[in-house]
Amino acid sequence: MNGFEFIKKVKEVKPTVKVFFMTAFEIPDIEFSNLFPSVIVDEFIQKPVSIAKVERLILAHIPKKVHDKVKSRHVVKPSKPYAITR
């Protein structure tokens, strides 16, 4: 089973599930729809992408009640570079 078949199966079981499609290629929405008419994707994400952008996209697709609860508990800490020792 490939990713497109998986998306179709998931949507059959639970149509309300949000599906994000992440790719390194630029695919216009209309072209994707023509190639895969039965695959419903809620958000296209083109790599490279920052964690902050992924977070914004996810939060845009969840109900405000949940969004506020997540935001109140979520603190993004800047990552520290790892020191490589030999």
N, C-alpha and C positions, 0 to 999 in steps of 0.2 A: 504494500500500500504506500503510495506516495503522499506528499503533503496535501495536494489538491483533493485526493480521494478522502483523506482524513478529515479535511474541512467539511466536505459534503456529508460525511457520516455524522460528524459532531452536530452539524446544523439540523440533520434529520432527527437526531435524538433530542436536542435542545436548541431550537431556533433562536433563542434569545442570547446565546453565547456570543460574545464579541470576538472577532477574529482579526488579528493584526498580521499583515504580510510584510516580512522584512526581506529586502533583497539589495544586492549591490548594483543591480541594473535599473535603469530608468524605464518604467513601463507606464504609459498613460492609462488612466482609468478606463477609457473607452476601448483601448486596444486589449487590455486585460479582459474586459467584459466580452469582447468579441471572441477571444481565444478560449475563455472558460466561462461560458454563460451561466452555468449552474453553480458556480462557486461564488458565494457572497462573502466579501471581505469588508470589514468595517473601517480599516485604516491601512494605508500603504506607508511603509517606512523605508526610506532609501538609506543604505549604509554609505559612508560612515554616519553614525548618529550618536549624539551624546546621551548620557544617562538622564540628564535634565529634560531633554526633549522627549524621551520615552516616557518619563514620569508625567509630563504635561499631557501627552497623548492618552495615556491610560486614564488619568484623572478626568479628561474630557469625556470619557465614555462610561463613567460610573455615575450613579445617582448622586445628587448633591448631598444628601444625608450621609451617605457612605464617604463621599469626598471629604466633607468637613471632619468626620471622625478620623480618617486616615491622616489628613493634614495636621490635625492637632497632636497626633502621636509621632509623626514622622519628622525626623531631623536629619538632613543630609550633611554628613561631615566630609570635609575635603579629605581625599585619600593622601596618605604620606608616601613619598617614594620609598621603595624598599632598597636598603643598602645591600649590595652584593659583596660578600666577603669570601675570600679564598683561603 
